[in-house]
Amino acid sequence: MANLRKFTLIHNDRKERWDLENDRADRVVKTFETKEDATKGGVLRKVLGTDGGSVKIQKMNGRYLEERTYPSSRDPHGSKG
């Protein structure tokens, strides 16, 4: 299986928004006004496109809330959830 692209959805305190960052390139791919805007109705799936990837979603305090894989068929078999 090919390596998944890895992203993190983090809160940008300075700009008061949520940023989806590419973990390897350390750059912002897309910004959202709220975390709900990023996580509702397949928005992350659309942003990641057909290549998909893994997205770690942080809470406001910086701790991880969850990790999502798109498409779900690429989720590692040994993972919880």
N, C-alpha and C positions, 0 to 999 in steps of 0.2 A: 504494500500500500504506500502510495506517495505521501510525503509529509504534508500535513495540513498547514495552511497559512494561519498565523496566530494574531489575534487582535485583543484589545482590552477597551472596554467602555468605562471611562473614568470621568469624574466630576472635575471640571476646571474651575477652581475657586476664584481665580483672578478674573476670568471672563464670565463667570456665572452661567455656565453651559455644560453640556455633556459632550465629550469628545470620544470618537472611536479611533483608536490609535493602532497602527500596524506595529506589532511588537518588534519585528526584525528591522524595519526601516526607521523606527522611532519618529514617525510623523503622523499627523492627524489626517484620517481618510475622509471623515464626515463629522459634522457637528449637529447637535440637537439642542433644542431649548430645554427639554425635560427628559428624564430617563424613560418616562412612559412613551414619549414620542419615538424613541429609538427602539423600544421593545414591543410595541404594539403591531398587530396585523402583518407580520412578515417583513417589516422594514429592514431588519438586519439581513435577512435572507436576500433581499433585493440589492442591498449595498454590496454584499460579498459576491454577488453574481454567480455564474455557473461553476466557478472554481471552488466556491464555498470556503469554509474555514472554521476555526474555533474561536469563540468570543467569550472572554472572561468578563463578567459584569460586576463592577464594584459598587459598594454602598457609599454613601456620602463620607463615611469615616475612613474609607480606603480599604476596608476588609472586603473580601470577595463574597458576593451573594450567591452566584451560580456560574456555571460554564455551559454554553450552548454550542452545538456543532451543526453546521449546515453544509450539505444536506445531512439529515440524521443518519442516513445509511453509511456515512463516513465516520461515525462515532466509534472510537476504539471499543472493541467487544468487552474488555475487562473493566470498563468504567462504571461507576455507580450512576444511576439516573438514566 
